[in-house]
């Protein structure tokens, strides 16, 4: 199959190429793109049969790309760093995906799956996924040690990071710890009503009671959140 890689991180693209060589897949990679605009141009020109498609790109999403190339005929394997998106994909139509960091067994399995499905059937599954996947969805799915926890962003007070772990504090006094850094949630949360005033905290603006100009945020529940010196003016 003629393939196109659409992924905004160069090291992920390189790693994917290396894995494709290792598994000796009969896939001819025509090119690599890091954003929606370039990917649409290359796809229209080269007409690939398979696209490895990152969900979050520098100028939009993988679904934005699909909307602009819906007249083309190709199969898709999604690439995502976020388990919440993968989980939604599974629930909404079992589309094929691989999680970052890329794994050779997952890649092999995904390629075998797309080889055994028609383009039209996969398009139907992707359409179902698009109806579920929303960048501004009010829910966040956390991958805990033994379960997935769904939290309502309207009820999330703040997140605190410590040594590679992030704790989510909710307004019902419940808290959830995940083994991911705060950076991995920043883009998702700051697209909505959250801000990152400090490297260790992301805060829901809805729950801020007052701001002390010395650099302290007071939440409505009395919790104090520091604002780093370099972010005081922006905040």
ZIGI-V947971 format. One record per residue. RES is the residue in three letters. NEAR is the number of other C-alpha atoms within 12 Angstrom. Layout:
res=RES near=NEAR
res=RES near=NEAR
This chain:
res=UNK near=21
res=UNK near=23
res=UNK near=33
res=UNK near=39
res=UNK near=43
res=UNK near=47
res=UNK near=40
res=UNK near=31
res=UNK near=26
res=UNK near=17
res=UNK near=16
res=UNK near=29
res=UNK near=28
res=UNK near=21
res=UNK near=21
res=UNK near=38
res=UNK near=29
res=UNK near=19
res=UNK near=23
res=UNK near=28
res=UNK near=18
res=UNK near=17
res=UNK near=20
res=UNK near=15
res=UNK near=24
res=UNK near=17
res=UNK near=28
res=UNK near=21
res=UNK near=29
res=UNK near=24
res=UNK near=28
res=UNK near=34
res=UNK near=34
res=UNK near=33
res=UNK near=29
res=UNK near=32
res=UNK near=25
res=UNK near=26
res=UNK near=40
res=UNK near=33
res=UNK near=23
res=UNK near=26
res=UNK near=36
res=UNK near=22
res=UNK near=15
res=UNK near=23
res=UNK near=26
res=UNK near=31
res=UNK near=27
res=UNK near=35
res=UNK near=45
res=UNK near=48
res=UNK near=43
res=UNK near=45
res=UNK near=44
res=UNK near=30
res=UNK near=28
res=UNK near=22
res=UNK near=20
res=UNK near=25
res=UNK near=31
res=UNK near=41
res=UNK near=34
res=UNK near=26
res=UNK near=37
res=UNK near=34
res=UNK near=19
res=UNK near=20
res=UNK near=27
res=UNK near=22
res=UNK near=16
res=UNK near=26
res=UNK near=23
res=UNK near=32
res=UNK near=40
res=UNK near=43
res=UNK near=43
res=UNK near=43
res=UNK near=39
res=UNK near=33
res=UNK near=29
res=UNK near=29
res=UNK near=29
res=UNK near=31
res=UNK near=38
res=UNK near=32
res=UNK near=30
res=UNK near=31
res=UNK near=31
res=UNK near=22
res=UNK near=20
res=UNK near=21
res=UNK near=24
res=UNK near=27
res=UNK near=34
res=UNK near=41
res=UNK near=39
res=UNK near=36
res=UNK near=29
res=UNK near=26
res=UNK near=21
res=UNK near=28
res=UNK near=22
res=UNK near=24
res=UNK near=17
res=UNK near=24
res=UNK near=33
res=UNK near=27
res=UNK near=19
res=UNK near=31
res=UNK near=33
res=UNK near=20
res=UNK near=22
res=UNK near=31
res=UNK near=24
res=UNK near=14
res=UNK near=22
res=UNK near=18
res=UNK near=25
res=UNK near=18
res=UNK near=21
res=UNK near=27
res=UNK near=30
res=UNK near=20
res=UNK near=27
res=UNK near=33
res=UNK near=22
res=UNK near=22
res=UNK near=29
res=UNK near=27
res=UNK near=18
res=UNK near=25
res=UNK near=30
res=UNK near=25
res=UNK near=25
res=UNK near=19
res=UNK near=23
res=UNK near=21
res=UNK near=24
res=UNK near=31
res=UNK near=26
res=UNK near=31
res=UNK near=24
res=UNK near=21
res=UNK near=12
res=UNK near=9
res=UNK near=14
res=UNK near=19
res=UNK near=22
res=UNK near=23
res=UNK near=25
res=UNK near=22
res=UNK near=32
res=UNK near=25
res=UNK near=27
res=UNK near=35
res=UNK near=39
res=UNK near=46
res=UNK near=41
res=UNK near=37
res=UNK near=29
res=UNK near=19
res=UNK near=15
res=UNK near=16
res=UNK near=22
res=UNK near=30
res=UNK near=29
res=UNK near=42
res=UNK near=31
res=UNK near=25
res=UNK near=24
res=UNK near=15
res=UNK near=13
res=UNK near=16
res=UNK near=23
res=UNK near=30
res=UNK near=28
res=UNK near=30
res=UNK near=21
res=UNK near=27
res=UNK near=23
res=UNK near=32
res=UNK near=26
res=UNK near=25
res=UNK near=36
res=UNK near=29
res=UNK near=21
res=UNK near=29
res=UNK near=33
res=UNK near=25
res=UNK near=18
res=UNK near=26
res=UNK near=26
res=UNK near=29
res=UNK near=33
res=UNK near=36
res=UNK near=32
res=UNK near=28
res=UNK near=25
res=UNK near=28
res=UNK near=34
res=UNK near=39
res=UNK near=44
res=UNK near=36
res=UNK near=29
res=UNK near=22
res=UNK near=30
res=UNK near=26
res=UNK near=20
res=UNK near=20
res=UNK near=23
res=UNK near=17
res=UNK near=16
res=UNK near=16
res=UNK near=22
res=UNK near=24
res=UNK near=33
res=UNK near=26
res=UNK near=25
res=UNK near=20
res=UNK near=20
res=UNK near=16
res=UNK near=22
res=UNK near=24
res=UNK near=35
res=UNK near=28
res=UNK near=28
res=UNK near=21
res=UNK near=16
res=UNK near=14
res=UNK near=18
res=UNK near=19
res=UNK near=12
res=UNK near=13
res=UNK near=22
